[in-house]
Amino acid sequence: MSAQSCSRCRSCQSANQTTFSGEIALHFPGLEGLDKPIVWVFPKLLVCLNCGFTEFAIPEAELRRLVESDAAAA
């Protein structure tokens, strides 16, 4: 856990935010998504400790996997 962020929460405008490490499994939607592998991402999560709103960015390598898998289905 890190110190509070200088930015404000985009939901409630609170400055009471902290960064956490995250582990998220992304699944493709619909029945077609059942045949695609899960894409694991390990982003830094900016969590508002007042309202729970959370922001994160998907790392470039995992984002590329999402784009490639989605394009293959089209």
Sine and cosine of phi, psi and omega as CSV:
sin_phi,cos_phi,sin_psi,cos_psi,sin_omega,cos_omega
0.00,0.00,0.65,-0.76,-0.02,-1.00
-0.93,-0.36,0.05,-1.00,0.03,-1.00
-0.92,0.38,0.24,-0.97,-0.01,-1.00
-0.87,0.49,0.52,-0.86,0.01,-1.00
-0.99,0.12,0.43,-0.91,0.05,-1.00
-0.99,0.16,-0.34,0.94,-0.03,-1.00
-0.98,0.20,0.18,-0.98,0.01,-1.00
-0.96,-0.29,0.52,-0.86,0.05,-1.00
-0.88,0.48,0.72,-0.69,0.01,-1.00
-0.96,0.30,-0.27,0.96,-0.01,-1.00
-1.00,-0.06,-0.79,0.62,-0.10,-0.99
-0.90,-0.43,-0.04,1.00,0.02,-1.00
0.95,0.33,0.19,0.98,0.03,-1.00
-0.95,0.32,0.53,-0.85,0.11,-0.99
-1.00,-0.06,0.01,1.00,-0.06,-1.00
-1.00,0.09,0.97,0.24,-0.04,-1.00
-0.81,-0.59,0.51,-0.86,0.03,-1.00
-0.66,-0.76,0.50,-0.87,0.03,-1.00
-0.99,-0.12,0.72,-0.70,0.06,-1.00
-0.81,-0.58,0.36,-0.93,0.16,-0.99
-0.99,0.12,0.61,-0.79,-0.04,-1.00
-0.81,-0.59,0.29,-0.96,0.08,-1.00
-0.65,-0.76,0.91,-0.41,-0.10,-0.99
-0.76,-0.65,0.72,-0.69,0.08,-1.00
-0.98,-0.21,0.88,-0.48,0.00,-1.00
-0.99,-0.14,0.79,-0.61,0.02,-1.00
-0.93,-0.36,0.64,-0.77,0.08,-1.00
-0.97,0.25,0.55,-0.83,-0.08,-1.00
-0.97,0.26,0.30,-0.95,0.11,-0.99
0.96,0.28,0.06,-1.00,0.02,-1.00
-0.90,0.43,-0.51,0.86,0.02,-1.00
-0.90,0.44,-0.49,0.87,-0.01,-1.00
-0.92,0.39,-0.34,0.94,0.01,-1.00
-0.91,0.42,-0.41,0.91,-0.01,-1.00
-1.00,0.01,-0.09,1.00,-0.02,-1.00
-0.98,-0.18,0.55,-0.83,0.02,-1.00
-0.94,0.33,0.51,-0.86,0.10,-0.99
-0.91,0.41,0.62,-0.79,0.09,-1.00
-0.96,-0.28,0.89,-0.45,0.01,-1.00
-1.00,0.02,0.72,-0.70,0.10,-1.00
-0.79,-0.62,0.50,-0.87,-0.04,-1.00
-0.78,-0.62,0.93,0.38,-0.08,-1.00
-0.99,0.11,0.23,-0.97,0.23,-0.97
-0.99,0.11,0.76,-0.65,-0.03,-1.00
-0.96,-0.30,0.80,-0.60,0.10,-0.99
-0.99,-0.11,0.95,-0.32,-0.13,-0.99
-0.94,-0.34,0.79,-0.61,0.12,-0.99
-0.98,0.18,0.84,-0.54,-0.04,-1.00
-0.99,0.13,0.00,1.00,0.09,-1.00
-1.00,-0.09,-0.78,0.63,-0.10,-0.99
-0.92,-0.39,-0.22,0.98,0.02,-1.00
1.00,0.00,-0.09,1.00,0.04,-1.00
-0.84,0.54,0.70,-0.71,-0.08,-1.00
-0.76,-0.65,0.66,-0.75,0.04,-1.00
-0.83,-0.55,0.57,-0.82,0.12,-0.99
-0.38,-0.93,0.34,-0.94,0.08,-1.00
-0.90,-0.44,0.64,-0.77,0.03,-1.00
-0.99,0.16,0.81,-0.58,0.01,-1.00
-0.83,0.56,0.49,-0.87,-0.13,-0.99
-0.82,0.58,-0.71,0.71,-0.04,-1.00
-0.89,0.46,-0.69,0.73,0.00,-1.00
-0.95,0.32,-0.58,0.81,0.06,-1.00
-0.88,0.47,-0.65,0.76,0.04,-1.00
-0.88,0.48,-0.65,0.76,0.03,-1.00
-0.90,0.44,-0.63,0.78,0.03,-1.00
-0.90,0.43,-0.70,0.72,-0.01,-1.00
-0.90,0.43,-0.71,0.71,-0.02,-1.00
-0.90,0.44,-0.69,0.73,0.00,-1.00
-0.91,0.40,-0.61,0.79,0.01,-1.00
-0.93,0.36,-0.65,0.76,0.01,-1.00
-0.92,0.39,-0.56,0.83,0.01,-1.00
-0.92,0.40,-0.47,0.88,-0.02,-1.00
-0.98,0.18,-0.36,0.93,-0.07,-1.00
-0.97,0.23,0.00,0.00,0.00,0.00
